[in-house]
Amino acid sequence: MATLSALYSPDVVFHVSGRHPLSGDYLGLDSAFGYMLKVGEITGGRGVFEVETVLADDDTVVAVVMGIAWSKDTEFRRRIIHVNRIENGQVREFWDLPYDQHAEDEFWTKAVE
Protein backbone atom coordinates (compact mmCIF):
# COMPACT_ATOMS: atom_id res chain seq x y z
CA MET A 1 0.00 0.00 0.00
CA ALA A 2 2.93 2.36 0.59
CA THR A 3 3.94 2.04 -3.06
CA LEU A 4 0.38 2.74 -4.21
CA SER A 5 0.11 5.68 -1.82
CA ALA A 6 3.04 7.33 -3.58
CA LEU A 7 1.38 6.89 -7.00
CA TYR A 8 -1.98 8.41 -6.07
CA SER A 9 -2.82 11.91 -4.90
CA PRO A 10 -4.32 12.00 -1.39
CA ASP A 11 -7.46 13.47 -2.94
CA VAL A 12 -7.61 11.05 -5.89
CA VAL A 13 -11.02 10.33 -7.38
CA PHE A 14 -11.80 6.88 -8.83
CA HIS A 15 -14.69 6.77 -11.31
CA VAL A 16 -15.95 3.20 -11.70
CA SER A 17 -18.55 3.08 -14.46
CA GLY A 18 -21.66 0.97 -14.55
CA ARG A 19 -24.70 -0.06 -12.58
CA HIS A 20 -23.18 -2.83 -10.48
CA PRO A 21 -22.68 -2.75 -6.70
CA LEU A 22 -19.09 -1.46 -6.95
CA SER A 23 -19.74 1.29 -9.50
CA GLY A 24 -19.62 4.92 -8.47
CA ASP A 25 -17.13 7.58 -7.47
CA TYR A 26 -14.57 6.95 -4.76
CA LEU A 27 -13.31 10.22 -3.29
CA GLY A 28 -9.92 10.27 -1.61
CA LEU A 29 -7.16 7.75 -1.10
CA ASP A 30 -8.90 5.85 1.73
CA SER A 31 -12.05 5.43 -0.36
CA ALA A 32 -10.07 4.34 -3.45
CA PHE A 33 -8.12 1.82 -1.35
CA GLY A 34 -11.41 0.62 0.13
CA TYR A 35 -12.64 -0.06 -3.40
CA MET A 36 -9.45 -1.98 -4.25
CA LEU A 37 -9.72 -4.03 -1.06
CA LYS A 38 -13.37 -4.85 -1.79
CA VAL A 39 -12.44 -6.09 -5.28
CA GLY A 40 -9.67 -8.18 -3.71
CA GLU A 41 -12.09 -9.60 -1.16
CA ILE A 42 -14.68 -10.54 -3.81
CA THR A 43 -12.10 -12.15 -6.11
CA GLY A 44 -10.12 -13.81 -3.35
CA GLY A 45 -7.13 -11.80 -4.53
CA ARG A 46 -7.30 -13.48 -7.93
CA GLY A 47 -7.27 -10.59 -10.33
CA VAL A 48 -4.76 -9.21 -12.81
CA PHE A 49 -4.45 -6.61 -15.51
CA GLU A 50 -2.39 -7.40 -18.59
CA VAL A 51 -1.39 -4.15 -20.27
CA GLU A 52 -1.96 -4.21 -24.03
CA THR A 53 -1.48 -0.56 -25.06
CA VAL A 54 -0.40 2.64 -23.32
CA LEU A 55 -0.77 6.19 -24.62
CA ALA A 56 0.50 9.14 -22.62
CA ASP A 57 1.26 12.83 -22.64
CA ASP A 58 2.19 15.26 -19.86
CA ASP A 59 -1.02 14.93 -17.89
CA THR A 60 -2.90 11.86 -19.14
CA VAL A 61 -2.10 8.16 -19.29
CA VAL A 62 -4.49 5.84 -21.11
CA ALA A 63 -4.03 2.08 -20.93
CA VAL A 64 -5.96 -0.63 -22.69
CA VAL A 65 -5.79 -3.67 -20.44
CA MET A 66 -7.10 -7.21 -20.38
CA GLY A 67 -8.70 -7.52 -16.98
CA ILE A 68 -9.02 -10.99 -15.50
CA ALA A 69 -11.02 -11.56 -12.33
CA TRP A 70 -12.53 -14.59 -10.64
CA SER A 71 -15.62 -15.06 -8.55
CA LYS A 72 -15.80 -18.51 -7.06
CA ASP A 73 -14.95 -20.72 -10.08
CA THR A 74 -15.99 -18.21 -12.74
CA GLU A 75 -13.23 -16.48 -14.69
CA PHE A 76 -14.11 -13.12 -16.24
CA ARG A 77 -11.87 -11.77 -19.02
CA ARG A 78 -12.58 -8.40 -20.55
CA ARG A 79 -10.89 -5.42 -22.13
CA ILE A 80 -10.96 -2.20 -20.15
CA ILE A 81 -9.72 1.31 -20.81
CA HIS A 82 -8.03 2.90 -17.79
CA VAL A 83 -7.67 6.66 -17.99
CA ASN A 84 -5.46 8.43 -15.47
CA ARG A 85 -5.20 12.20 -15.10
CA ILE A 86 -1.81 13.11 -13.68
CA GLU A 87 -1.24 16.15 -11.48
CA ASN A 88 2.07 16.93 -9.75
CA GLY A 89 3.42 13.50 -10.68
CA GLN A 90 0.53 11.57 -9.11
CA VAL A 91 -2.75 10.14 -10.34
CA ARG A 92 -5.44 12.70 -9.49
CA GLU A 93 -8.35 11.02 -11.31
CA PHE A 94 -8.86 7.48 -12.55
CA TRP A 95 -11.60 6.18 -14.86
CA ASP A 96 -12.40 2.48 -15.31
CA LEU A 97 -14.18 2.07 -18.67
CA PRO A 98 -14.94 -1.48 -19.81
CA TYR A 99 -15.53 -2.22 -23.49
CA ASP A 100 -18.63 -4.26 -22.53
CA GLN A 101 -20.38 -2.48 -19.66
CA HIS A 102 -23.29 -4.94 -19.61
CA ALA A 103 -20.96 -7.92 -19.05
CA GLU A 104 -19.09 -5.96 -16.37
CA ASP A 105 -22.33 -5.12 -14.55
CA GLU A 106 -23.52 -8.72 -14.73
CA PHE A 107 -20.26 -10.20 -13.40
CA TRP A 108 -19.87 -7.85 -10.43
CA THR A 109 -23.55 -7.99 -9.52
CA LYS A 110 -23.43 -11.81 -9.36
CA ALA A 111 -20.06 -11.78 -7.59
CA VAL A 112 -21.39 -9.57 -4.78
CA GLU A 113 -24.57 -11.62 -4.22
CORNORSUL-V157583 format. One record per backbone hydrogen bond with DSSP energy under -0.5 kcal/mol. NH is the residue of the N-H (numbers start at 1). CO is the residue of the C=O. Records with the same first field share a line. If there is no record, write none. Layout:
NH = CO + CO
This chain:
5 = 1
6 = 2
7 = 3 + 4
8 = 4
9 = 91
12 = 9
13 = 92
14 = 26
15 = 94
16 = 14 + 24
17 = 15 + 96
23 = 20
24 = 16
26 = 14
27 = 25
28 = 12 + 26
29 = 10
32 = 28
33 = 29
34 = 30
35 = 31
36 = 32
37 = 33
38 = 34
39 = 35
40 = 36
41 = 37
42 = 38
43 = 39
44 = 40 + 41
45 = 40
46 = 43
47 = 45
48 = 68
50 = 66
51 = 49
52 = 64
53 = 64
55 = 62
57 = 60
61 = 84
62 = 55
63 = 82
64 = 53
65 = 63 + 80
66 = 50
67 = 65 + 78
68 = 48
69 = 76
70 = 46
71 = 74
74 = 71
75 = 73
76 = 69
77 = 75
78 = 67
80 = 65
81 = 97
82 = 63 + 80
83 = 81 + 95
84 = 61 + 82
85 = 93
86 = 59 + 84
87 = 90
90 = 87
91 = 7
92 = 85 + 90
93 = 85
94 = 13
95 = 83
96 = 15
97 = 81 + 95
98 = 96
99 = 79
101 = 99
104 = 100
105 = 101
106 = 102
107 = 103
108 = 104
109 = 105
110 = 106
111 = 107
112 = 108
113 = 109
